[in-house]
Every structure is written in structure tokens, then in C-alpha cells.
Amino acid sequence: QLHLVESGGGLVQPGGSLRLSCTVSGNTLDYYAIGWFRQAPGKEREGVSCMQSSGGETAYADSVKGRFTISRNNAKNTMYLQITSLKPEDTGVYYCAADRWGSSCHFYLNYGMDYWGNGTLVTVSS
């Protein structure tokens, strides 16, 4: 059973940057695909980015390509989401997630993962 805790959210002006972190405990992160999801006010959850356990495959939602970068540090059992060129429509609660069923990133981004954090709020506003 994994326990995931996000940090790094906050209020940022349009065009700004943030780095979200997610610390994982309960098992080593090496065996898990990781992902970031977000939910904007009044909208459904959206898959933002995914990285396979090997680190070889990554995927991004079209809305964030070129602006968001997912990464992981297995030695620290931590995953990250670097967010740049923030837009007001990026506002929402961001969740980290992990899964070891071996599905594709396309599947994970559309259907979610097994283990979830409680979320961190990102607000983009001037």
C-alpha cells in the first residue's frame, strides 16, 4: 500500500512557474508508473502526465505539452511536475498517482491509477 503526499502548490501569476513534488512511502517507487492529474473547479479530473516505471515512456495531455515536465527520483521515492508558462486555465487541484499494473500511459491518463495523493491546489491569477 502506497502513501502519496503532494507539496508545492500555491498562488502564482500567469506566466509563472511551479514545481510540484510528491513523496511516496510504503514501497519503493522503482516498480511503479507515476502520473499527475488535475481537477479544475466544476470540471472532471484530467490526466496531465505519466511516466512508466523505467522512465522510458512519458506522456502529456495536449494542453500541457511543452510547458509541463514529469520526472522522478527513485532514490528519494519522489516524483515531480515542473510547470512553466502557467495559464489561468491551469488552476485546479493537482494529484500525484502511482500504479504497477503495467498499463500504458495512454490508459493511465484516461482511466487513472491505483494509488493517489490528497492533492495540492494551484491557483493561477494576477
WOPE-V703790 format. One record per residue. N is the residue number from 1. RES is the residue in three letters. D_CENTER is the distance of its C-alpha to the mean C-alpha in Angstrom with 1 decimal. Layout:
BEGIN
n	res	d_center
N	RES	D_CENTER
N	RES	D_CENTER
END
This chain:
BEGIN
n	res	d_center
1	GLN	18.9
2	LEU	15.6
3	HIS	14.8
4	LEU	11.3
5	VAL	11.4
6	GLU	9.1
7	SER	11.0
8	GLY	11.6
9	GLY	11.6
10	GLY	15.0
11	LEU	17.4
12	VAL	17.6
13	GLN	20.0
14	PRO	19.5
15	GLY	19.2
16	GLY	17.7
17	SER	14.7
18	LEU	12.2
19	ARG	10.3
20	LEU	7.8
21	SER	8.5
22	CYS	8.2
23	THR	11.7
24	VAL	12.8
25	SER	16.4
26	GLY	18.8
27	ASN	18.5
28	THR	17.8
29	LEU	14.4
30	ASP	16.4
31	TYR	17.0
32	TYR	13.6
33	ALA	11.3
34	ILE	7.6
35	GLY	4.7
36	TRP	1.9
37	PHE	5.1
38	ARG	7.6
39	GLN	11.3
40	ALA	13.9
41	PRO	17.2
42	GLY	19.4
43	LYS	17.1
44	GLU	15.4
45	ARG	11.8
46	GLU	10.3
47	GLY	8.1
48	VAL	6.4
49	SER	5.9
50	CYS	7.3
51	MET	9.5
52	GLN	12.7
53	SER	14.2
54	SER	16.7
55	GLY	14.3
56	GLY	16.6
57	GLU	14.8
58	THR	11.7
59	ALA	11.1
60	TYR	10.0
61	ALA	11.1
62	ASP	14.5
63	SER	13.8
64	VAL	11.5
65	LYS	13.2
66	GLY	14.9
67	ARG	13.1
68	PHE	9.4
69	THR	9.2
70	ILE	7.1
71	SER	9.3
72	ARG	10.6
73	ASN	13.8
74	ASN	15.3
75	ALA	18.3
76	LYS	16.5
77	ASN	14.3
78	THR	11.3
79	MET	8.0
80	TYR	7.0
81	LEU	5.7
82	GLN	9.2
83	ILE	10.1
84	THR	13.7
85	SER	16.4
86	LEU	14.9
87	LYS	16.7
88	PRO	17.7
89	GLU	16.1
90	ASP	12.6
91	THR	13.6
92	GLY	12.0
93	VAL	10.3
94	TYR	6.6
95	TYR	5.8
96	CYS	4.5
97	ALA	6.9
98	ALA	9.5
99	ASP	12.7
100	ARG	15.9
101	TRP	17.9
102	GLY	17.7
103	SER	16.8
104	SER	15.8
105	CYS	12.4
106	HIS	14.2
107	PHE	15.0
108	TYR	11.7
109	LEU	10.2
110	ASN	13.5
111	TYR	14.2
112	GLY	11.3
113	MET	11.3
114	ASP	13.7
115	TYR	12.2
116	TRP	10.1
117	GLY	9.9
118	ASN	11.9
119	GLY	9.6
120	THR	10.2
121	LEU	12.1
122	VAL	12.0
123	THR	15.4
124	VAL	16.8
125	SER	20.5
126	SER	23.7
END
